[in-house]
Amino acid sequence: MKAIREYANIEDNEISEDGLFTITEVECLGACVNAPMMQVNNEWFYEDLTPENTIALLEKFKRGEEPKVGPQIDRNVSEGPLGRTSLFKPEELNQVHDRDFASAK
């Protein structure tokens, strides 16, 4: 938030002099695992933000470019640094998926 305020020279609910930026703080965007994050134009999410990559995003918007949506770091959606650690598919574990619970007893 501070990086955006300083870059665009605005406070909450103000519009930048060039008319390109405004900032509104909301309670929750439902992506805590990827925070800090922002939503642009009530549509796209940009996650894993730092002051540096936030400013880089704003500069791309200012140039009329469409930045990469989603995580701004090298990560697959919401996976942590170790990759997928739960909810593996049986084939990923080289196991047979069998629903014969009677035989499993």
PyMOL commands that set and color helices and strands:
alter all, ss='L'
color gray80, all
select helices_A, chain A and resi 2-8+32-34+51-62+90-93+101-104
alter helices_A, ss='H'
color red, helices_A
select strands_A, chain A and resi 38-40+44-47+70-71
alter strands_A, ss='S'
color yellow, strands_A
deselect
rebuild
show_as cartoon
